[in-house]
């Protein structure tokens, strides 16, 4: 096995890209706050579309000489770390999506009132909603 000092600059650069992408994903996983699903998905995509393809490109081909390539054990270990990070981010995204969906409620503000006759039904606006809108608008006007 060759020492890292003998590896080409492209291998060092590839390593840095993989490491940076992985470190950023781990920061999201370690964050205490509940993460934004979009942010989590971004890091899943970064690992899947950037780090993993670069790692695959580092896999030695059959014509490579053993001294000139990275140890396969190292590549497998990094692949496992990246795969685990993707799985953990996917679990985090699922939780974040579930929490986000639970926090959204769409109130029924306008109701159709049918009277059994032809034509368009009459619409009735929820009185509680009207009260809240008028109260908030008056409150905001007083602040100005």
C-alpha positions, -999 to +999 in steps of 0.1 A: +000+000+000+013+034-010+015+063+015-010+091+012+019+115+002+023+095-030-013+097-041-022+120-070-036+155-063-069+144-078-073+117-051-066+142-023-091+166-039-117+138-041-111+129-005-116+166+005-150+168-014-162+135+002-151+146+037-167+181+034-200+166+021-200+140+049-191+165+076-219+188+066-244+160+066-232+149+101-237+185+113-273+183+103-277+150+120-262+163+152-282+195+153-305+198+183-333+216+166-358+198+145-345+201+109-362+215+079-371+186+056-358+206+026-324+210+042-322+173+051-332+163+016-305+186+002-278+167+022-292+133+012-289+144-024-254+158-019-242+125-005-260+105-032-251+126-062-217+139-052-198+119-025-209+084-036-201+088-073-167+103-064-160+073-041-171+049-068-146+066-092-118+058-066-125+021-067-094+005-084-099-011-118-086-045-127-057-029-146-046-007-117-015-016-098-020-023-061+006+003-051-011+031-070-046+027-057-065+033-024-069+003-002-102-013-009-109-017+029-107+021+032-132+026+003-156+000+018-154+018+052-161+052+037-190+037+016-205+023+048-202+057+066-218+075+037-246+049+034-253+051+072-254+089+069-279+087+041-301+063+061-300+085+091-308+115+071-337+097+055-351+088+089-347+124+100-365+136+069-394+113+076-397+126+111-394+162+100-420+157+073-444+140+097-440+169+122-445+195+095-476+178+082-490+175+118-485+213+123-505+223+093-543+226+095-564+241+068-596+256+084-628+255+065-635+292+061-661+293+035-690+269+035-716+262+007-751+265+018-776+247-004-813+254-003-824+227-027-831+252-056-812+255-089-783+278-093-751+283-075-752+276-038-749+305-013-716+308+004-712+315+041-680+328+056-671+315+091-680+342+116-651+334+139-626+339+110-642+373+102-640+384+138-603+373+140-594+391+108-612+423+117-597+422+152-562+417+139-565+444+113-578+469+138-550+459+162-524+464+135-539+498+125-536+510+161-498+501+161-492+524+132 
